[in-house]
Amino acid sequence: MEWLQSILPDKDANFYFCGPISFMKAINNALKQWGVPKNNIHYEVFNPIAILGEE
């Protein structure tokens, strides 16, 4: 989070991310703690089991 804050002028941006669930949870929590509005946080979950219909 320190790195992200160091390269951005402020939190007034849209954030898009995807990756392993643990990474996504960490990024999502960090953005919320920084005060990024929920409407500015975007992510996509890739779940091969759901794609194959074996849920």
HELIX and SHEET records of a PDB file:
HELIX    1   1 GLU A    2  ILE A    7  1                                   6    
HELIX    2   2 ILE A   21  TRP A   34  1                                  14    
HELIX    3   3 LYS A   38  ASN A   40  5                                   3    
HELIX    4   4 PRO A   48  LEU A   52  1                                   5    
SHEET    1   A 2 PHE A  15  PHE A  17  0                                        
SHEET    2   A 2 ILE A  41  TYR A  43  1                                        
END                                                                             
